[in-house]
Amino acid sequence: MSTNTPIGKDDGVAVIGLGKMGLPMARNLRTAGYRVVGFDVSAAQLAKAAELGIETATTPADAARRSATALVVVGFDDQATEVVAAPETGILAGAGAGYIVAMCSTVESTTAIALGELCEKAGAVLVDATLCLGEPAAEDASMLIMCGGDDAALDRIDPVLATIGKDIYRLGGVGAGQIGKMLNNYLLWNSVVANYEALRLGGRLGLDLEALRQSLMLSSGNNWALETWLRSRPMPWAEKDMRIVMQHADDAALPLPNAGLVREEIKAIKVVKNAWTEGGGSKASMNEFTRAHL
């Protein structure tokens, strides 16, 4: 296959990480007619994928041998590095020339750049394709995808990205998509903290909290976090997001005092909120958390 040709439905798309985001992405690709090869460390998730008609792989390298591009959808930087660059089991151990690694995971831009350099040495190419709007958007393929990297490589996987997302933006070179996602998450945690403080104060002053929330959503105070306040909101990455923001601000010699406050506030919220099982019912929502701490 030419390295200038868009990746076709029979060429194979690997999805590395079949969790809450990766599995619906793989399903949507399969429904659209793509041949999909999935990998996950969980046998249960692999079984779910197989039930959806998704081919399963024993390692990321095995998935790469059977595909032309890989969507990496794992949780943290060390996991992303392992699935791409592990000597015998990583994607690069099985990737052919011109293979495209799409880093959908939210990682530090320096991690994406370093992995991009490793890919280049191996004859492959890495691009950012970070995912916004969460699990419901992954389910119905309405995600915002922030991209960074080589335009020719992004052109080749654009039909793949358009199958799993609705809005796709190119922000610059490798790492730019990661920075865009970082700034998105910074604004998210700002909103979560501000919403929590506002609703908590409203509750203390005797207001009907749901009526207040509904009215705020019709006003200038509206934000996405407020609209999804009743939804389960895990936040294992909140501190990581804010740490990355602060590191970039330090590197740019740019004071961001509000970011420092948000980092400490979100840390305090997470410490208490994580006493509940995330995703385990209504108490995983910010709504229940707020009501419990009036």
BANU-123467 format. One line per 5 residues: number of its first residue (from 1); their letters; for each residue y, z, x of C-alpha. Coordinates in nm, 2 decimals, padded with zeros to 4 digits. Each point is the difference from the previous one (the first is absolute). Example, Ala and Ser with C-alpha at 12.3 -4.5 7.8 and 13.67 -1.06 7.14 Angstrom:
# BANU-123467
1> AS> -00.45 00.78 01.23 ~ 00.34 -00.07 00.14
# end
This chain:
# BANU-123467
1> MSTNT> 00.00 00.00 00.00 ~ 00.35 -00.09 00.13 ~ 00.21 00.30 00.09 ~ 00.29 -00.16 -00.20 ~ -00.20 -00.03 -00.32
6> PIGKD> 00.04 00.27 -00.27 ~ -00.31 00.21 -00.02 ~ -00.23 -00.13 -00.28 ~ -00.20 00.19 -00.25 ~ -00.33 -00.08 00.18
11> DGVAV> 00.13 00.10 00.34 ~ -00.05 00.37 -00.06 ~ 00.24 00.29 -00.03 ~ -00.10 00.33 00.15 ~ 00.13 00.32 -00.16
16> IGLGK> -00.04 00.29 00.24 ~ 00.03 00.32 -00.19 ~ -00.12 00.00 -00.36 ~ 00.18 00.31 -00.14 ~ 00.26 00.03 -00.28
21> MGLPM> 00.20 -00.30 00.13 ~ -00.26 -00.21 00.18 ~ -00.27 -00.01 -00.27 ~ 00.23 -00.14 -00.28 ~ 00.15 -00.24 00.26
26> ARNLR> -00.35 -00.13 00.08 ~ -00.09 -00.02 -00.36 ~ 00.31 -00.20 -00.09 ~ -00.07 -00.24 00.29 ~ -00.36 -00.04 -00.12
31> TAGYR> 00.12 -00.06 -00.36 ~ 00.23 -00.27 00.13 ~ -00.30 -00.18 00.16 ~ 00.03 00.11 00.36 ~ -00.31 00.09 00.20
36> VVGFD> 00.07 00.36 00.09 ~ -00.17 00.21 00.27 ~ 00.06 00.37 -00.02 ~ -00.05 00.29 00.24 ~ 00.04 00.37 -00.05
41> VSAAQ> -00.15 00.31 00.17 ~ -00.10 00.12 -00.34 ~ -00.34 -00.13 -00.13 ~ 00.11 00.09 -00.35 ~ 00.31 -00.23 00.03
46> LAKAA> -00.21 -00.28 00.14 ~ -00.24 00.03 -00.29 ~ 00.30 -00.03 -00.24 ~ 00.11 -00.31 00.18 ~ -00.34 -00.16 -00.02
51> ELGIE> -00.01 00.06 -00.37 ~ 00.32 -00.21 -00.02 ~ -00.16 -00.29 00.18 ~ 00.16 00.08 00.34 ~ -00.20 -00.06 00.31
56> TATTP> -00.04 00.32 00.21 ~ 00.02 00.03 00.38 ~ -00.15 00.26 00.23 ~ 00.31 00.01 00.23 ~ 00.35 -00.15 00.01
61> ADAAR> -00.14 -00.24 00.27 ~ -00.27 -00.11 -00.24 ~ 00.26 -00.06 -00.27 ~ 00.22 -00.20 00.24 ~ -00.29 -00.23 00.10
66> RSATA> -00.03 -00.10 -00.37 ~ 00.36 -00.05 -00.08 ~ 00.33 -00.17 00.12 ~ 00.23 00.29 -00.07 ~ -00.02 00.38 -00.04
71> LVVVG> 00.21 00.23 -00.22 ~ 00.00 00.34 00.17 ~ 00.05 00.27 -00.27 ~ -00.08 00.33 00.18 ~ 00.20 00.32 -00.01
76> FDDQA> 00.13 00.09 00.35 ~ 00.10 -00.15 00.34 ~ -00.32 00.11 00.18 ~ -00.22 -00.15 -00.27 ~ 00.20 -00.33 00.01
81> TEVVA> -00.04 -00.01 00.38 ~ -00.37 00.07 -00.02 ~ -00.08 -00.27 -00.27 ~ 00.20 -00.26 00.19 ~ -00.08 00.07 00.37
86> APETG> -00.32 00.21 00.03 ~ -00.19 -00.18 00.28 ~ -00.32 -00.09 -00.18 ~ 00.07 00.07 -00.37 ~ 00.37 -00.09 -00.04
91> ILAGA> 00.14 -00.32 -00.16 ~ 00.08 -00.15 00.33 ~ -00.36 00.03 00.11 ~ -00.10 -00.25 -00.27 ~ 00.32 -00.21 -00.05
96> GAGYI> 00.02 -00.36 00.10 ~ 00.30 -00.19 00.13 ~ 00.29 00.00 -00.24 ~ -00.14 00.29 -00.20 ~ 00.28 00.18 -00.20
101> VAMCS> 00.01 00.38 -00.03 ~ 00.23 00.11 -00.28 ~ 00.10 00.36 00.05 ~ 00.04 00.13 -00.35 ~ -00.02 00.36 00.11
106> TVEST> 00.32 00.19 00.05 ~ 00.00 00.07 00.38 ~ 00.27 00.05 00.25 ~ 00.17 -00.32 00.10 ~ -00.09 00.07 00.37
111> TAIAL> -00.37 00.01 -00.11 ~ 00.03 -00.33 -00.18 ~ 00.17 -00.16 00.31 ~ -00.26 00.14 00.24 ~ -00.29 -00.13 -00.22
116> GELCE> 00.18 -00.33 -00.03 ~ 00.00 -00.03 00.38 ~ -00.37 00.08 00.01 ~ -00.06 -00.27 -00.27 ~ 00.20 -00.26 00.20
121> KAGAV> -00.21 00.07 00.31 ~ -00.32 -00.06 -00.21 ~ 00.13 -00.32 -00.14 ~ 00.07 00.15 -00.34 ~ 00.33 00.09 -00.17
126> LVDAT> 00.12 00.31 -00.18 ~ 00.26 00.01 -00.28 ~ 00.14 00.28 -00.21 ~ -00.07 -00.01 -00.37 ~ 00.09 00.35 -00.12
131> LCLGE> -00.06 00.10 -00.36 ~ 00.24 00.16 -00.24 ~ -00.01 00.13 -00.36 ~ -00.34 00.18 00.03 ~ -00.34 -00.01 -00.16
136> PAAED> 00.10 -00.13 -00.35 ~ 00.17 -00.30 00.18 ~ -00.31 -00.05 00.21 ~ -00.21 00.00 -00.32 ~ 00.21 -00.27 -00.18
141> ASMLI> 00.10 -00.19 00.31 ~ 00.37 00.07 -00.04 ~ 00.07 00.15 00.34 ~ 00.30 -00.05 00.21 ~ -00.11 -00.12 00.34
146> MCGGD> 00.23 00.04 00.30 ~ -00.10 -00.23 00.28 ~ 00.08 -00.04 00.37 ~ -00.13 -00.24 00.26 ~ -00.06 -00.37 00.08
151> DAALD> 00.12 -00.22 -00.28 ~ -00.29 -00.25 00.05 ~ -00.26 00.28 -00.03 ~ 00.18 00.13 -00.31 ~ 00.01 -00.35 -00.15
156> RIDPV> -00.38 -00.02 00.04 ~ -00.07 00.33 -00.18 ~ 00.28 -00.03 -00.25 ~ -00.25 -00.11 -00.28 ~ -00.21 00.30 00.07
161> LATIG> 00.30 00.24 -00.01 ~ 00.12 -00.17 -00.32 ~ -00.33 00.08 -00.16 ~ 00.03 00.37 00.06 ~ 00.37 00.04 -00.04
166> KDIYR> 00.30 -00.12 -00.20 ~ 00.29 00.01 00.23 ~ -00.03 -00.09 00.37 ~ 00.29 00.04 00.25 ~ 00.01 -00.09 00.37
171> LGGVG> 00.22 00.25 00.19 ~ -00.04 -00.12 00.36 ~ -00.25 00.02 00.29 ~ -00.31 00.21 00.03 ~ 00.10 00.36 -00.08
176> AGQIG> 00.28 -00.10 -00.24 ~ -00.23 00.04 -00.30 ~ -00.09 00.34 00.11 ~ 00.36 00.10 00.04 ~ 00.08 -00.13 -00.35
181> KMLNN> -00.28 00.21 -00.14 ~ 00.12 00.30 00.19 ~ 00.34 -00.04 -00.15 ~ -00.15 -00.04 -00.35 ~ -00.19 00.32 00.05
186> YLLWN> 00.31 00.18 00.13 ~ 00.18 -00.09 -00.33 ~ -00.31 00.10 -00.20 ~ -00.02 00.35 00.15 ~ 00.38 00.04 -00.04
191> SVVAN> -00.05 -00.08 -00.37 ~ -00.30 00.24 -00.03 ~ 00.20 00.29 00.15 ~ 00.31 -00.07 -00.20 ~ -00.19 -00.04 -00.33
196> YEALR> -00.19 00.32 00.07 ~ 00.32 00.20 00.07 ~ 00.18 -00.15 -00.31 ~ -00.29 00.06 -00.24 ~ -00.07 00.34 00.13
201> LGGRL> 00.36 00.10 -00.05 ~ 00.00 -00.15 -00.35 ~ -00.31 00.20 -00.08 ~ 00.15 00.32 00.13 ~ 00.30 -00.07 -00.23
206> GLDLE> -00.22 -00.04 -00.30 ~ -00.01 -00.38 -00.05 ~ -00.29 -00.19 -00.14 ~ -00.13 -00.16 00.32 ~ -00.16 -00.31 -00.15
211> ALRQS> 00.31 -00.07 -00.22 ~ 00.21 00.05 00.31 ~ -00.22 -00.24 00.20 ~ 00.01 -00.26 -00.27 ~ 00.38 00.02 -00.02
216> LMLSS> 00.04 -00.02 00.37 ~ -00.21 -00.32 00.01 ~ 00.27 -00.16 -00.22 ~ 00.28 00.11 00.23 ~ 00.13 -00.06 00.35
221> GNNWA> -00.23 00.26 00.12 ~ -00.31 -00.21 -00.06 ~ -00.25 -00.07 00.28 ~ -00.36 -00.12 00.03 ~ -00.13 00.35 00.09
226> LETWL> 00.15 00.14 -00.32 ~ -00.16 -00.28 -00.21 ~ -00.34 00.08 00.15 ~ 00.05 00.38 -00.01 ~ -00.30 00.06 -00.22
231> RSRPM> -00.23 -00.21 00.22 ~ -00.23 00.16 00.26 ~ 00.19 -00.01 00.33 ~ -00.20 00.08 00.31 ~ 00.22 00.05 00.30
236> PWAEK> -00.22 00.03 00.31 ~ 00.24 -00.25 00.18 ~ 00.33 00.16 -00.09 ~ 00.05 00.20 00.32 ~ -00.12 -00.30 00.21
241> DMRIV> 00.25 -00.23 -00.18 ~ 00.29 00.24 00.07 ~ -00.11 00.06 00.36 ~ 00.01 -00.38 00.06 ~ 00.35 -00.03 -00.16
246> MQHAD> 00.13 00.27 00.22 ~ -00.15 -00.15 00.32 ~ 00.15 -00.33 -00.08 ~ 00.34 00.16 -00.06 ~ -00.03 00.18 00.33
251> DAALP> -00.09 -00.32 00.18 ~ 00.30 -00.17 -00.16 ~ 00.23 00.30 00.08 ~ 00.09 00.00 -00.37 ~ 00.06 00.34 -00.17
256> LPNAG> -00.19 00.03 -00.33 ~ 00.07 00.36 -00.11 ~ -00.13 -00.07 -00.35 ~ -00.33 -00.12 00.14 ~ -00.04 00.33 00.18
261> LVREE> 00.05 00.20 -00.32 ~ -00.24 -00.23 -00.20 ~ -00.26 00.05 00.27 ~ 00.01 00.38 -00.03 ~ 00.02 -00.01 -00.39
266> IKAIK> -00.30 -00.24 -00.03 ~ -00.19 00.21 00.25 ~ 00.05 00.31 -00.22 ~ -00.10 -00.19 -00.32 ~ -00.31 -00.14 00.16
271> VVKNA> -00.12 00.34 00.14 ~ 00.00 00.15 -00.35 ~ -00.10 -00.31 -00.20 ~ -00.30 -00.07 00.23 ~ -00.14 00.33 -00.12
276> WTEGG> -00.11 -00.21 -00.29 ~ -00.25 -00.28 00.03 ~ 00.19 -00.33 00.02 ~ -00.10 -00.25 -00.27 ~ -00.19 00.27 -00.17
281> GSKAS> 00.18 00.01 -00.33 ~ 00.35 00.08 -00.14 ~ 00.07 00.26 00.26 ~ 00.01 -00.27 00.26 ~ 00.32 -00.14 -00.17
286> MNEFT> 00.35 00.10 00.10 ~ 00.06 00.09 -00.36 ~ -00.26 00.28 -00.01 ~ 00.11 00.11 00.35 ~ 00.36 00.03 -00.11
291> RAHL> -00.09 00.19 -00.32 ~ -00.21 00.24 00.20 ~ 00.29 00.09 00.23 ~ 00.30 00.05 -00.23
# end
